[in-house]
């Protein structure tokens, strides 16, 4: 009885792991290292935006005086 | 608000949190979920828009009350700018949500309770600016729009937090369940999600402070 129960629990667990692994993710894309390109592009964009905002702020400061 | 305008440490915090969000949000491991797949990462960008909007609208609401209490035009000016940035964040939230929904729920608009009530609250806040534009007297404009702001905020809370939970929704954490329980939000996601919320919110306030300073200059020029 205990054995069959254990077997069933093990089966469920392994089925759970298998189904999680089956779900398609961008694993190959990551393995190729192309994700760093995406991150690089977004970071450049974001930092450009920050610099732009700082520049606007500096102009506003000048106008305040 | 005045403290935020004077200091800048929180701007650097916003910058570092957002850089962390992009790197961590795209690189860290996420739960493997059906349908959502890799798009679960949108969580760090779409949901913080709504959090940012809520915080900005809350600040705008507080300034509206301050204006009604003291009649200070400064509070009125701050309140408007905060509401503007809040509305902008909300619009971005709607657009990003529609794009995400198109690939996960099958269509950009599925009449989901939360989608509908978010759209309604956007319209309510849009009307705030229409109302302001229609009154030329400065004192009256400030007073009436501050009252409207309070009502708009009072409508926002049930629209976003209560009504969608009473109905079945495609959004997680609805249909009777409290949002963001252990089932919905994996601890790996939390690691990026909370910093992302703080980072985007601070970024919103940063834009708002610049806008406040600009409109102050504009007001002085008009008065002269």
Boltz contact constraints between the chains, C-beta under 6 A:
constraints:
  - contact:
      token1: [A, 20]
      token2: [B, 32]
      max_distance: 6.0
  - contact:
      token1: [A, 23]
      token2: [B, 32]
      max_distance: 6.0
  - contact:
      token1: [A, 23]
      token2: [B, 34]
      max_distance: 6.0
  - contact:
      token1: [A, 24]
      token2: [B, 37]
      max_distance: 6.0
  - contact:
      token1: [A, 25]
      token2: [B, 32]
      max_distance: 6.0
  - contact:
      token1: [A, 25]
      token2: [B, 37]
      max_distance: 6.0
  - contact:
      token1: [A, 25]
      token2: [B, 38]
      max_distance: 6.0
  - contact:
      token1: [A, 26]
      token2: [B, 38]
      max_distance: 6.0
  - contact:
      token1: [A, 39]
      token2: [B, 23]
      max_distance: 6.0
  - contact:
      token1: [A, 39]
      token2: [B, 26]
      max_distance: 6.0
  - contact:
      token1: [A, 42]
      token2: [B, 22]
      max_distance: 6.0
  - contact:
      token1: [A, 43]
      token2: [B, 22]
      max_distance: 6.0
  - contact:
      token1: [A, 50]
      token2: [B, 15]
      max_distance: 6.0
  - contact:
      token1: [A, 56]
      token2: [B, 210]
      max_distance: 6.0
  - contact:
      token1: [A, 57]
      token2: [B, 210]
      max_distance: 6.0
  - contact:
      token1: [A, 60]
      token2: [B, 213]
      max_distance: 6.0
  - contact:
      token1: [A, 60]
      token2: [B, 214]
      max_distance: 6.0
  - contact:
      token1: [A, 63]
      token2: [B, 217]
      max_distance: 6.0
